Amino acid sequence: MQYNPLGRTGLLVSELCLGTMTFGGQDGIWKQIGGLAQESADGLVRAAPATA
């Protein structure tokens, strides 16, 4: 697994991230930024490259 620095924080974060914050929000602020439908989310997950 590959890691990258998170800005100037000194933290390393995994590249294994799809950015799922926009998936399925139903309440509060998440409703505003997380409005991606399940079918669309499924398509993105299927399209994501598999890595070992």
Stockholm file with secondary structure:
# STOCKHOLM 1.0

chainA/1-52         MQYNPLGRTGLLVSELCLGTMTFGGQDGIWKQIGGLAQESADGLVRAAPATA
#=GR chainA/1-52 SS CCEEECTTSSCEEESCCCCGGGBCCCSHHHHHHCCBCHHHHHHHHHHSCCCC
#=GC SS_cons        CCEEECTTSSCEEESCCCCGGGBCCCSHHHHHHCCBCHHHHHHHHHHSCCCC
//
